[in-house]
Amino acid sequence: MANLSNHEYYINRELSWLKFNTRVLEQARKTELPLLERLKFLAIYSTNLDEFYMIRVAGLKQLFNAGVIVSGADKITPLDQLKKIREYLSAEKKILQDTYHEIISKLNHENLFISNYNDLDDELKDTADEFFFSNILPVIIPIAVNATHPFPHLNNLSFSLAVKLSDGINEGKYKYGMIRITRVLPRFFQVNDNHYVPIESIVHEHVEDIFPGYKLISSAAFRVTRNADIVIEEEEADDFMLIMEQGIKLRRKGAFVRLDIQEGADPDIVEFLDTHTNISVKDIYSYTSPLNLGALWEIVGNKNFSHLTLPPYNPKILPPLNKNESIFRTMRKHNILLYHQYESFEPLTRLIKESAKDPKVISIRMTLYRVEKNSQIIQALIDAAGDGKQVTVMVELKARFDEENNLHWARALEQAGAHVIYGITGFKVHAKVCQVIRQEDGKLKFYMHLGTGNYNATTAKIYTDVSYFTCKDEFAKDTTTFFHILSGFSKNQKLETLSMSPTQIKPKLLNMINNEATKGEEGRIIAKMNSLVDSDVIKALYNASIKGVKIDLIIRGICCLKSGIPGISDNIRVISIVGRYLEHARIFYFRNSDPGMFISSADWMPRNLERRLELMTPIVEKPLQEKLLEIMQLQLNDNYLSWELQNDESYKKVEVTGQKVINSQKILGDYITKIFNTLRKDTNESKADKLAKKLFKES
């Protein structure tokens, strides 16, 4: 019997993530995509890499400094992981830069330019000069660094220009300083409708105006990355908001973990920065492209060049939600499953807004993990609380990088009279659940929404997620218990229909995987998620594969399972779909379980299964099961956006070989649109049902 704990059977988590981000970069290299669409993927790649360094690399450095030798099932030491990460990113840097310059060159042919100050004509230089004196000079901060002016504190991801100056008196003796470029300034200044200039290029030209009496010898744009993981000691709930505020402030002082600097920087400036930041030379990256490519969104959003992006897709509202009737009445007649972003997020917003205004609604309960800055949902909750309704909101203050926004909304909800829960000691609450209680005919009626994505209308336009609307009694009982667990003291409580982590989801998953294993070749598993890391789940999947179970995994990001190991994972296929929309839904299918179809807020990672409060929801209605199964089958057949994991841990682009192109994201959008357009002419419900059943099968 094979030892399924063998470290050779596991892919390192961090290296798997790097390969995911490479797949994002490959989207930017797709010449068939519109140019600004390609530029968008460079922005996503850059932002992803920032977070990876702030959290994952920073964590590895802490493990190394603490003397930790082994940290995962793959048994690769933190030091070896750091070496491999640096090697990987150093090799990929050239691809990133070449891709950027190629896209910019092609944008020039479309009359859209990103140029340095010196490449502008005189008229545009005058415009840039005027912007400098009116908008830049008043807000930037010139900093001298010497015996009386210590090296300043640099915030995480802060952007600055380091300068080497001469006073013209002491030849060969230089002074060093920097110019901090505040985030209130644009990363790229738009000098006219079609021309952008990196802000540091304008600042460089005017260094001698900023340091009068000094001559500029050289300058270099640079950017620092700090450890941004917040580690807090959780105290009493009353103090939790204060603790989070302190944690956010401490984030700004985390250890330096990376220095980005422009290519060809004066070695004296590099030494000056290195001396004061103490960043390992191995974590200094120099670029010919502008630093902070995440800010390319400023250019991608130029409406004058919308023809260089993909046509916008407008999510549709289909039956039964397209009727002009109360959403409560619709939910009483139907259990509804939506697949965002193809199907609109609006019905969910409508549920909360209608609940806030309905005099029969007595209570609204929700979990909020990430919400947009101008959230209609939260405004409706505030209105409901102000109207005297019982509003209970679990605001997860530990949602990484959304802490400040969540603190803001938590205060606003409290001021309106809502009961705000800030978290559970020791756990993040990542479950996506809403419960509305309505007084009907002298009884309480419960309306629930459970989903895989956040209550965020903005991200719902670019994330694919599943929403399930129901008013079934068994769901009412479990969601009530769940909210009681959040707000009160409760130990060892279990849900009966839903499953909750950290106590129920993992055991249930393992039982269902093992049950498929007992069926041998009659077993079947299809699972779609963001990440697969948990070694116990991976072992169970290996065992099922050994027994002959066919397993298909659709995993967008990290996958620590190795496919194609002879005698171990021959029956496991892993694909990753990376396209226009971020594949965020978690859907699980087990042929021999009853029910065999689930949606969940949880990925198959230790943090989700053991250290978070998550929910897994059974989908029992046959038409809804078929809808989910057909979505996954369509994605398994994708040969345009799909990458397949190879047994050497690499990912290979799935190629079109003598068959039609299957772009699962485009097909889904096209078919939803076809149904919508047909039903605008004919609202017959049975016709809608027939069309829905044909939705994916025709592909």
C-alpha positions as CSV (number, residue, x, y, z in Angstrom):
1,M,0.0,0.0,0.0
2,A,1.4,3.4,-1.0
3,N,2.3,5.9,1.7
4,L,0.0,8.7,0.8
5,S,1.9,11.0,3.2
6,N,5.0,10.9,1.0
7,H,6.1,14.4,0.5
8,E,6.8,13.7,-3.2
9,Y,3.0,13.5,-3.7
10,Y,2.5,17.1,-2.7
11,I,3.0,20.4,-4.6
12,N,4.3,23.3,-2.5
13,R,1.6,25.8,-1.9
14,E,3.6,29.0,-2.6
15,L,5.1,27.6,-5.9
16,S,1.6,26.5,-6.9
17,W,0.3,30.1,-6.3
18,L,3.2,31.5,-8.4
19,K,2.1,29.3,-11.3
20,F,-1.4,30.6,-10.9
21,N,-0.2,34.1,-11.2
22,T,1.8,33.1,-14.3
23,R,-1.5,32.0,-15.9
24,V,-2.8,35.5,-15.2
25,L,0.3,36.9,-16.9
26,E,-0.3,34.6,-19.9
27,Q,-3.7,36.3,-20.4
28,A,-1.8,39.6,-20.8
29,R,0.3,37.8,-23.5
30,K,-2.8,36.7,-25.5
31,T,-2.5,38.7,-28.7
32,E,-6.1,37.9,-29.7
33,L,-7.4,39.9,-26.7
34,P,-8.0,43.7,-27.0
35,L,-5.0,45.7,-25.9
36,L,-6.5,47.3,-22.8
37,E,-7.9,43.9,-21.7
38,R,-4.3,42.7,-21.8
39,L,-3.1,45.7,-19.9
40,K,-5.8,44.9,-17.3
41,F,-4.2,41.4,-16.7
42,L,-0.8,43.1,-16.1
43,A,-2.5,45.2,-13.4
44,I,-4.1,42.1,-11.8
45,Y,-0.8,40.2,-12.0
46,S,1.1,43.1,-10.2
47,T,-1.6,43.5,-7.5
48,N,-1.6,39.7,-6.9
49,L,2.2,39.7,-6.5
50,D,2.1,42.6,-4.1
51,E,-0.2,40.7,-1.8
52,F,1.9,37.5,-2.2
53,Y,5.0,39.3,-0.9
54,M,3.1,41.2,1.9
55,I,1.6,38.0,3.3
56,R,3.2,34.8,2.0
57,V,6.8,35.8,1.6
58,A,6.7,37.8,4.8
59,G,5.4,34.7,6.5
60,L,8.1,32.5,5.2
61,K,10.7,35.0,6.4
62,Q,9.2,34.9,9.9
63,L,9.2,31.1,9.8
64,F,12.9,31.1,8.8
65,N,13.8,33.6,11.5
66,A,12.0,31.5,14.0
67,G,14.0,28.5,13.1
68,V,11.1,26.5,11.6
69,I,12.5,23.8,9.3
70,V,9.4,22.1,7.8
71,S,6.1,23.9,7.3
72,G,4.0,21.8,4.9
73,A,3.1,18.3,3.5
74,D,5.7,18.9,0.7
75,K,8.5,19.2,3.4
76,I,10.2,22.1,1.6
77,T,11.9,24.3,4.2
78,P,11.0,28.0,4.4
79,L,14.6,28.9,3.2
80,D,14.3,26.6,0.2
81,Q,10.9,28.1,-0.6
82,L,12.3,31.6,-0.5
83,K,15.1,30.6,-2.8
84,K,12.7,29.0,-5.3
85,I,10.3,32.0,-5.2
86,R,13.2,34.4,-5.9
87,E,14.4,32.2,-8.8
88,Y,11.0,31.9,-10.3
89,L,10.2,35.6,-10.1
90,S,13.6,36.7,-11.4
91,A,13.0,34.5,-14.4
92,E,9.5,35.8,-14.9
93,K,10.5,39.4,-14.6
94,K,11.7,39.6,-18.2
95,I,8.4,38.2,-19.5
96,L,6.5,40.8,-17.5
97,Q,8.6,43.6,-18.8
98,D,8.6,42.4,-22.4
99,T,4.8,42.0,-22.3
100,Y,4.4,45.5,-21.0
101,H,6.6,47.1,-23.6
102,E,4.9,45.1,-26.4
103,I,1.5,46.2,-25.3
104,I,2.6,49.9,-25.0
105,S,4.1,49.8,-28.4
106,K,0.9,48.5,-29.9
107,L,-1.2,51.1,-28.0
108,N,0.9,53.7,-29.6
109,H,-0.4,52.6,-33.0
110,E,-3.9,53.1,-31.5
111,N,-2.9,56.6,-30.6
112,L,-2.8,55.9,-26.9
113,F,0.6,56.7,-25.3
114,I,2.4,56.2,-22.0
115,S,5.6,58.4,-22.3
116,N,8.3,59.8,-20.0
117,Y,8.4,63.6,-19.6
118,N,11.4,63.9,-21.9
119,D,9.5,62.3,-24.8
120,L,6.7,64.8,-24.7
121,D,6.5,67.7,-27.2
122,D,6.8,71.3,-25.8
123,E,3.1,71.8,-25.5
124,L,2.6,68.7,-23.5
125,K,5.6,69.5,-21.4
126,D,4.0,72.8,-20.5
127,T,0.9,71.0,-19.4
128,A,2.9,68.6,-17.3
129,D,4.9,71.6,-15.8
130,E,1.7,73.4,-14.9
131,F,0.3,70.3,-13.2
132,F,3.6,69.9,-11.3
133,F,3.5,73.4,-9.8
134,S,-0.3,73.5,-9.1
135,N,-0.9,69.9,-8.0
136,I,2.3,68.0,-7.3
137,L,4.7,70.5,-5.6
138,P,2.1,71.5,-2.8
139,V,1.5,67.9,-1.7
140,I,4.8,66.0,-2.2
141,I,7.2,65.7,0.7
142,P,10.9,66.4,0.1
143,I,13.1,64.6,2.7
144,A,16.7,65.2,3.4
145,V,18.6,62.3,5.0
146,N,21.6,63.2,7.1
147,A,22.8,63.3,10.6
148,T,20.0,65.6,11.7
149,H,17.3,64.2,9.4
150,P,17.0,60.4,9.9
151,F,15.7,58.1,7.2
152,P,11.9,58.4,7.3
153,H,9.3,55.8,7.9
154,L,8.1,54.4,4.6
155,N,4.5,53.0,4.6
156,N,3.8,49.7,2.9
157,L,3.7,50.0,-0.9
158,S,4.7,53.7,-0.6
159,F,6.1,55.2,-3.8
160,S,9.0,57.6,-3.8
161,L,11.9,59.1,-5.7
162,A,15.4,58.7,-4.2
163,V,17.7,61.5,-5.2
164,K,21.5,62.1,-5.2
165,L,22.4,65.8,-5.0
166,S,25.4,68.0,-5.2
167,D,25.6,71.4,-3.5
168,G,28.2,72.6,-6.0
169,I,30.7,73.3,-3.3
170,N,32.0,70.0,-1.9
171,E,33.0,68.1,-5.1
172,G,32.6,64.4,-4.8
173,K,30.5,64.7,-1.6
174,Y,26.9,64.0,-2.3
175,K,23.7,64.4,-0.3
176,Y,20.9,61.9,-0.4
177,G,17.3,62.3,0.1
178,M,13.9,61.3,-1.3
179,I,10.6,62.7,-2.5
180,R,7.6,60.9,-1.2
181,I,4.8,60.8,-3.8
182,T,1.5,60.8,-2.0
183,R,-1.2,58.4,-3.0
184,V,-3.6,61.3,-3.6
185,L,-1.7,61.9,-6.8
186,P,-2.5,59.8,-9.9
187,R,0.1,57.1,-10.7
188,F,-0.1,58.3,-14.4
189,F,-0.8,62.0,-15.2
190,Q,-3.1,62.3,-18.2
191,V,-1.7,65.2,-20.1
192,N,-4.4,65.1,-22.7
193,D,-7.2,62.7,-23.9
194,N,-4.7,60.0,-25.1
195,H,-1.4,60.6,-23.4
196,Y,-0.2,59.6,-20.0
197,V,3.1,60.3,-18.1
198,P,4.3,58.4,-15.1
199,I,4.2,60.8,-12.2
200,E,7.9,60.1,-11.2
201,S,9.0,61.2,-14.6
202,I,7.5,64.7,-14.0
203,V,8.9,64.8,-10.4
204,H,12.4,63.9,-11.7
205,E,12.4,66.8,-14.1
206,H,11.7,69.2,-11.2
207,V,13.9,67.9,-8.5
208,E,16.0,71.1,-8.5
209,D,12.8,73.1,-7.9
210,I,12.0,70.8,-4.9
211,F,15.6,71.1,-3.5
212,P,16.6,74.7,-4.6
213,G,20.3,75.4,-4.6
214,Y,21.2,71.8,-5.3
215,K,22.1,70.1,-8.6
216,L,20.5,66.7,-9.4
217,I,23.1,64.0,-10.0
218,S,20.7,61.1,-10.3
219,S,17.4,59.8,-9.2
220,A,15.5,56.5,-9.0
221,A,11.9,55.7,-8.4
222,F,11.4,53.0,-5.8
223,R,8.7,51.2,-3.9
224,V,8.9,49.2,-0.7
225,T,6.8,46.2,0.5
226,R,6.3,45.5,4.1
227,N,5.0,42.5,6.1
228,A,1.3,43.4,6.1
229,D,-0.2,40.4,8.0
230,I,-2.0,41.6,11.1
231,V,-1.4,39.4,14.1
232,I,-3.6,40.3,17.0
233,E,-4.3,39.0,20.4
234,E,-8.1,38.8,20.6
235,E,-9.6,40.3,23.8
236,E,-13.1,41.0,24.9
237,A,-15.5,41.9,22.1
238,D,-15.9,45.5,23.4
239,D,-12.2,46.1,22.6
240,F,-12.1,44.3,19.3
241,M,-12.6,47.4,17.1
242,L,-9.8,49.2,18.9
243,I,-7.5,46.2,18.6
244,M,-8.2,46.0,14.8
245,E,-7.4,49.8,14.5
246,Q,-4.1,49.2,16.3
247,G,-3.4,46.3,14.1
248,I,-3.9,48.3,10.9
249,K,-1.5,51.0,12.2
250,L,1.1,48.3,13.0
251,R,0.8,47.0,9.4
252,R,2.4,50.2,8.3
253,K,5.5,49.4,10.4
254,G,5.9,45.7,9.4
255,A,9.4,44.5,8.4
256,F,10.6,45.3,4.9
257,V,10.3,42.3,2.6
258,R,10.9,43.7,-0.9
259,L,12.3,46.7,-2.8
260,D,11.3,47.5,-6.3
261,I,13.5,50.1,-8.1
262,Q,13.8,51.4,-11.7
263,E,16.3,49.7,-13.9
264,G,19.7,51.4,-14.3
265,A,19.5,53.1,-10.9
266,D,22.7,54.8,-9.7
267,P,24.5,52.1,-7.6
268,D,25.1,54.8,-4.9
269,I,21.3,55.2,-4.6
270,V,20.7,51.5,-4.4
271,E,23.3,51.3,-1.6
272,F,21.7,54.2,0.2
273,L,18.3,52.6,0.2
274,D,19.7,49.1,1.0
275,T,21.6,50.5,4.0
276,H,18.5,52.1,5.5
277,T,15.9,49.4,4.7
278,N,18.2,46.4,5.3
279,I,16.3,44.5,2.5
280,S,18.1,41.4,1.3
281,V,19.8,42.0,-2.1
282,K,17.9,38.9,-3.3
283,D,14.6,40.8,-2.7
284,I,15.6,43.9,-4.7
285,Y,13.9,43.8,-8.2
286,S,14.8,46.4,-10.9
287,Y,12.3,47.1,-13.7
288,T,12.4,48.8,-17.1
289,S,8.6,49.1,-16.9
290,P,7.0,51.5,-14.5
291,L,6.7,50.4,-10.9
292,N,3.3,49.5,-9.5
293,L,1.6,48.2,-12.6
294,G,-1.5,47.6,-10.5
295,A,-2.2,51.3,-11.2
296,L,-2.7,50.6,-14.9
297,W,-6.4,50.5,-14.1
298,E,-6.2,54.3,-14.4
299,I,-5.5,53.8,-18.1
300,V,-7.7,50.7,-18.7
301,G,-10.7,52.8,-17.6
302,N,-10.2,55.5,-20.2
303,K,-13.7,55.7,-21.9
304,N,-12.3,57.1,-25.1
305,F,-10.6,53.8,-25.7
306,S,-13.4,51.4,-24.7
307,H,-13.1,49.8,-28.1
308,L,-9.8,48.3,-26.9
309,T,-11.5,46.3,-24.2
310,L,-14.0,43.4,-24.4
311,P,-17.6,44.5,-24.9
312,P,-19.3,44.9,-21.5
313,Y,-21.6,42.1,-20.4
314,N,-24.8,43.1,-18.6
315,P,-26.0,40.4,-16.2
316,K,-29.5,39.3,-16.8
317,I,-32.6,38.7,-14.6
318,L,-34.4,35.6,-15.7
319,P,-37.6,33.9,-14.6
320,P,-38.9,33.6,-12.0
321,L,-37.2,36.8,-10.8
322,N,-38.1,38.9,-13.8
323,K,-41.7,39.4,-12.7
324,N,-43.0,42.6,-11.1
325,E,-43.9,41.0,-7.9
326,S,-42.6,40.9,-4.3
327,I,-39.5,38.8,-4.0
328,F,-41.1,37.1,-1.0
329,R,-43.9,35.9,-3.1
330,T,-41.5,34.6,-5.7
331,M,-39.4,32.8,-3.1
332,R,-42.5,31.1,-1.6
333,K,-43.2,29.6,-5.0
334,H,-39.6,28.7,-6.0
335,N,-36.3,27.7,-4.7
336,I,-33.9,29.7,-6.9
337,L,-30.3,29.2,-7.9
338,L,-28.4,32.0,-9.7
339,Y,-25.0,31.8,-11.4
340,H,-23.4,35.3,-11.2
341,Q,-22.1,37.3,-13.0
342,Y,-24.1,36.0,-15.9
343,E,-27.3,36.2,-13.8
344,S,-27.7,39.5,-12.1
345,F,-26.8,40.2,-8.4
346,E,-29.7,42.7,-8.3
347,P,-32.3,40.2,-6.9
348,L,-30.1,39.8,-3.8
349,T,-29.9,43.6,-3.4
350,R,-33.7,43.7,-3.9
351,L,-34.2,41.1,-1.1
352,I,-32.5,43.3,1.4
353,K,-34.0,46.6,0.2
354,E,-37.5,45.2,0.1
355,S,-37.0,43.7,3.6
356,A,-35.9,47.1,4.9
357,K,-39.1,48.7,3.7
358,D,-41.6,45.9,4.3
359,P,-43.6,46.5,7.6
360,K,-44.1,42.7,7.9
361,V,-40.3,42.1,8.2
362,I,-39.2,42.1,11.8
363,S,-35.6,40.9,11.5
364,I,-32.7,40.8,9.0
365,R,-29.5,38.9,9.8
366,M,-26.5,38.8,7.6
367,T,-22.8,38.0,7.5
368,L,-20.6,40.6,5.7
369,Y,-17.0,39.7,4.7
370,R,-16.1,42.1,1.9
371,V,-18.5,44.9,0.8
372,E,-18.0,47.8,-1.6
373,K,-17.5,51.4,-0.4
374,N,-21.0,52.6,-1.5
375,S,-23.0,49.5,-0.6
376,Q,-26.8,49.6,-1.3
377,I,-27.1,46.5,0.9
378,I,-25.6,48.2,3.9
379,Q,-27.5,51.4,3.3
380,A,-30.7,49.3,3.3
381,L,-29.6,47.6,6.6
382,I,-29.0,51.0,8.1
383,D,-32.5,52.1,7.0
384,A,-34.0,49.0,8.4
385,A,-32.3,49.5,11.8
386,G,-33.4,53.1,11.8
387,D,-37.0,52.0,11.2
388,G,-36.9,49.8,14.3
389,K,-36.3,46.4,12.7
390,Q,-34.1,43.9,14.4
391,V,-30.9,44.0,12.3
392,T,-28.0,41.7,13.2
393,V,-24.9,41.9,11.2
394,M,-21.7,39.9,11.5
395,V,-19.0,42.2,10.1
396,E,-15.7,40.3,9.7
397,L,-13.1,42.9,10.7
398,K,-10.3,40.4,9.9
399,A,-11.1,40.3,6.2
400,R,-7.6,41.0,5.0
401,F,-7.1,44.4,3.3
402,D,-10.7,45.2,3.8
403,E,-10.4,45.9,7.6
404,E,-10.6,49.7,7.3
405,N,-13.7,49.6,5.1
406,N,-15.3,47.1,7.4
407,L,-14.6,49.2,10.4
408,H,-16.3,52.1,8.8
409,W,-19.4,50.2,8.0
410,A,-19.5,48.5,11.4
411,R,-19.6,51.9,13.1
412,A,-22.3,53.2,10.7
413,L,-24.5,50.1,11.4
414,E,-24.0,50.5,15.2
415,Q,-24.9,54.2,15.1
416,A,-28.1,53.2,13.2
417,G,-29.1,50.8,16.0
418,A,-28.0,47.5,14.4
419,H,-26.5,44.7,16.6
420,V,-23.0,44.3,15.1
421,I,-21.0,41.2,15.8
422,Y,-17.2,41.7,15.2
423,G,-16.1,38.2,14.9
424,I,-15.6,34.9,16.8
425,T,-12.5,34.6,19.0
426,G,-9.9,32.5,17.1
427,F,-11.9,32.3,13.9
428,K,-12.7,34.3,10.8
429,V,-16.4,34.2,9.7
430,H,-16.3,33.5,6.0
431,A,-19.8,32.1,5.6
432,K,-22.2,33.9,3.2
433,V,-25.7,33.8,4.6
434,C,-28.7,36.1,5.0
435,Q,-31.9,35.4,6.9
436,V,-35.0,37.6,6.7
437,I,-37.9,36.9,9.2
438,R,-41.3,38.1,8.2
439,Q,-44.6,38.1,10.1
440,E,-47.2,36.3,7.9
441,D,-50.7,35.2,9.0
442,G,-49.7,35.3,12.7
443,K,-46.6,33.1,12.1
444,L,-43.0,33.7,11.4
445,K,-41.8,33.0,7.9
446,F,-38.1,32.7,7.1
447,Y,-36.4,33.7,3.8
448,M,-32.8,32.7,3.3
449,H,-30.0,33.4,0.9
450,L,-26.8,31.2,0.9
451,G,-23.9,31.8,-1.5
452,T,-20.3,31.2,-2.4
453,G,-19.5,34.9,-2.9
454,N,-19.4,38.1,-0.9
455,Y,-22.3,40.5,-0.5
456,N,-20.6,42.9,-2.9
457,A,-22.3,44.2,-6.0
458,T,-19.1,45.5,-7.5
459,T,-17.1,42.2,-7.4
460,A,-20.2,40.4,-8.5
461,K,-19.7,41.9,-11.9
462,I,-16.3,40.2,-12.3
463,Y,-16.5,37.2,-10.0
464,T,-18.5,34.0,-10.9
465,D,-20.5,32.8,-7.8
466,V,-23.6,30.8,-6.9
467,S,-26.6,32.2,-5.0
468,Y,-29.3,30.0,-3.6
469,F,-32.6,31.5,-2.4
470,T,-35.0,29.4,-0.3
471,C,-37.6,29.6,2.5
472,K,-37.5,25.9,3.4
473,D,-38.1,25.2,7.1
474,E,-35.0,23.0,7.6
475,F,-32.8,25.9,6.3
476,A,-34.7,28.3,8.6
477,K,-33.8,26.2,11.6
478,D,-30.1,25.9,10.7
479,T,-29.6,29.5,9.8
480,T,-31.2,30.6,13.1
481,T,-28.8,28.2,15.0
482,F,-25.9,29.6,13.0
483,F,-26.7,33.2,13.9
484,H,-27.2,32.2,17.5
485,I,-23.7,30.7,17.4
486,L,-22.3,34.0,16.1
487,S,-24.0,36.2,18.7
488,G,-24.1,34.0,21.9
489,F,-22.2,31.5,23.9
490,S,-22.6,28.1,22.3
491,K,-20.4,25.0,22.3
492,N,-20.6,21.9,20.2
493,Q,-23.7,23.0,18.4
494,K,-24.2,21.3,15.0
495,L,-26.4,22.1,12.1
496,E,-28.7,19.4,10.7
497,T,-29.2,20.2,7.0
498,L,-26.3,22.7,6.4
499,S,-22.8,21.8,7.4
500,M,-20.5,24.3,9.2
501,S,-16.8,24.4,9.7
502,P,-14.7,23.9,11.7
503,T,-16.6,21.0,13.0
504,Q,-18.7,19.5,10.2
505,I,-17.6,20.3,6.6
506,K,-14.3,18.5,6.6
507,P,-15.6,15.3,8.1
508,K,-18.6,15.3,5.7
509,L,-16.3,15.9,2.7
510,L,-14.0,13.0,3.8
511,N,-17.0,10.7,4.3
512,M,-18.4,11.5,0.9
513,I,-15.0,11.1,-0.8
514,N,-14.5,7.8,1.0
515,N,-18.0,6.7,0.1
516,E,-17.2,7.2,-3.6
517,A,-14.0,5.2,-3.1
518,T,-16.1,2.2,-2.0
519,K,-17.9,2.3,-5.3
520,G,-14.7,1.9,-7.3
521,E,-15.2,2.7,-11.0
522,E,-18.8,3.6,-10.3
523,G,-17.6,6.4,-8.1
524,R,-17.5,10.0,-9.5
525,I,-16.4,13.3,-8.1
526,I,-16.4,16.7,-9.7
527,A,-15.3,19.7,-7.5
528,K,-14.9,23.3,-8.4
529,M,-13.0,25.7,-6.0
530,N,-10.4,28.3,-5.7
531,S,-7.7,26.3,-3.9
532,L,-7.0,22.8,-2.7
533,V,-4.4,22.5,0.1
534,D,-5.7,20.3,2.9
535,S,-3.5,17.2,3.0
536,D,-6.2,15.0,4.6
537,V,-8.6,15.8,1.7
538,I,-5.8,15.2,-0.8
539,K,-5.0,11.8,0.7
540,A,-8.7,10.8,0.5
541,L,-8.8,11.9,-3.1
542,Y,-5.7,9.8,-3.8
543,N,-7.2,6.8,-2.2
544,A,-10.4,7.2,-4.2
545,S,-8.3,7.5,-7.4
546,I,-6.5,4.3,-6.5
547,K,-9.9,2.6,-6.1
548,G,-10.8,3.6,-9.6
549,V,-13.0,6.7,-9.0
550,K,-12.9,9.3,-11.8
551,I,-12.2,12.7,-10.3
552,D,-12.3,16.0,-12.1
553,L,-11.1,19.1,-10.2
554,I,-11.6,22.7,-11.4
555,I,-9.2,24.7,-9.3
556,R,-8.5,28.2,-10.3
557,G,-5.5,28.9,-8.0
558,I,-3.4,26.8,-5.6
559,C,-3.4,23.1,-6.0
560,C,-1.1,21.0,-3.8
561,L,-2.4,17.7,-5.2
562,K,-0.3,16.1,-7.9
563,S,-2.1,14.6,-10.8
564,G,-0.9,11.7,-13.0
565,I,1.2,9.9,-10.3
566,P,1.3,6.3,-11.6
567,G,-0.9,4.1,-9.4
568,I,-1.9,7.0,-7.2
569,S,-3.6,9.8,-9.1
570,D,-4.0,8.4,-12.6
571,N,-7.8,9.0,-12.3
572,I,-7.5,12.6,-11.2
573,R,-7.6,15.5,-13.7
574,V,-7.0,19.1,-12.6
575,I,-7.8,22.1,-14.7
576,S,-7.6,25.8,-14.0
577,I,-9.8,28.3,-15.8
578,V,-8.4,31.8,-16.0
579,G,-10.3,34.3,-18.1
580,R,-12.3,37.6,-18.1
581,Y,-14.1,36.7,-14.9
582,L,-12.5,35.4,-11.7
583,E,-13.8,31.9,-11.1
584,H,-14.8,32.1,-7.5
585,A,-17.7,29.6,-7.0
586,R,-17.3,26.4,-4.9
587,I,-19.4,23.6,-6.2
588,F,-19.0,19.9,-5.2
589,Y,-20.6,16.8,-6.8
590,F,-20.5,13.3,-5.4
591,R,-22.4,10.8,-7.6
592,N,-23.3,8.3,-4.8
593,S,-24.2,10.7,-2.0
594,D,-27.7,11.8,-1.3
595,P,-27.8,14.6,-1.9
596,G,-24.7,14.7,-4.0
597,M,-24.5,18.4,-4.9
598,F,-23.3,21.2,-2.7
599,I,-22.3,24.8,-2.9
600,S,-20.0,26.3,-0.2
601,S,-18.2,29.4,1.0
602,A,-15.2,27.2,1.8
603,D,-12.2,26.1,-0.3
604,W,-10.5,22.8,0.6
605,M,-7.8,24.5,2.7
606,P,-6.9,24.0,6.4
607,R,-7.8,27.6,7.1
608,N,-11.3,27.2,5.6
609,L,-12.0,23.8,7.0
610,E,-10.4,24.1,10.5
611,R,-10.0,27.8,11.3
612,R,-13.0,29.6,9.9
613,L,-16.8,29.5,10.2
614,E,-18.0,28.4,6.8
615,L,-21.1,26.9,5.4
616,M,-21.8,24.1,2.9
617,T,-25.2,24.0,1.4
618,P,-26.9,20.9,-0.1
619,I,-28.8,21.5,-3.3
620,V,-31.5,18.9,-3.5
621,E,-33.8,20.2,-6.3
622,K,-33.1,18.1,-9.4
623,P,-33.3,21.0,-11.9
624,L,-30.9,23.0,-9.9
625,Q,-28.5,20.1,-9.5
626,E,-28.6,19.6,-13.3
627,K,-27.8,23.3,-13.8
628,L,-24.7,23.1,-11.6
629,L,-23.6,19.9,-13.1
630,E,-23.9,21.3,-16.6
631,I,-21.9,24.4,-15.7
632,M,-19.1,22.2,-14.4
633,Q,-19.3,19.9,-17.4
634,L,-19.1,22.9,-19.7
635,Q,-16.0,24.1,-17.9
636,L,-14.4,20.6,-18.1
637,N,-14.8,20.8,-21.8
638,D,-13.3,24.3,-22.1
639,N,-10.4,24.4,-24.5
640,Y,-9.8,28.2,-24.6
641,L,-9.5,29.4,-21.0
642,S,-8.4,26.1,-19.5
643,W,-5.0,25.0,-18.3
644,E,-4.3,21.3,-17.3
645,L,-2.0,20.3,-14.4
646,Q,0.8,18.0,-15.6
647,N,2.6,15.3,-13.6
648,D,5.7,17.5,-13.5
649,E,3.7,20.2,-11.6
650,S,3.5,22.5,-14.6
651,Y,0.3,23.7,-16.3
652,K,-0.2,23.2,-20.0
653,K,-2.7,25.2,-22.0
654,V,-5.5,23.0,-23.2
655,E,-5.3,23.3,-27.0
656,V,-8.1,23.2,-29.6
657,T,-7.5,20.0,-31.7
658,G,-9.8,19.6,-34.6
659,Q,-12.9,20.7,-32.7
660,K,-14.8,23.9,-32.1
661,V,-13.5,26.5,-29.7
662,I,-15.2,26.1,-26.3
663,N,-14.8,29.3,-24.2
664,S,-17.0,28.4,-21.2
665,Q,-17.3,32.0,-20.0
666,K,-18.4,33.3,-23.4
667,I,-20.8,30.4,-24.0
668,L,-22.5,31.0,-20.6
669,G,-22.9,34.7,-21.3
670,D,-24.2,34.1,-24.8
671,Y,-26.8,31.5,-23.7
672,I,-28.1,33.6,-20.8
673,T,-28.4,36.5,-23.2
674,K,-30.3,34.3,-25.7
675,I,-32.8,33.2,-23.1
676,F,-33.2,36.8,-21.9
677,N,-33.8,38.2,-25.4
678,T,-36.3,35.4,-26.2
679,L,-38.3,35.9,-23.1
680,R,-38.6,39.6,-23.7
681,K,-40.8,38.6,-26.6
682,D,-42.5,35.7,-25.0
683,T,-42.8,35.4,-21.2
684,N,-44.2,31.9,-21.2
685,E,-42.7,30.2,-18.1
686,S,-42.7,26.7,-19.6
687,K,-40.8,28.0,-22.6
688,A,-38.3,29.5,-20.2
689,D,-37.8,26.2,-18.4
690,K,-37.2,24.4,-21.8
691,L,-34.7,27.0,-22.8
692,A,-32.9,26.8,-19.5
693,K,-32.6,23.0,-19.9
694,K,-31.0,23.5,-23.3
695,L,-28.7,26.2,-21.9
696,F,-25.5,24.3,-21.8
697,K,-26.2,21.0,-23.6
698,E,-26.1,22.7,-27.0
699,S,-22.4,23.6,-26.3
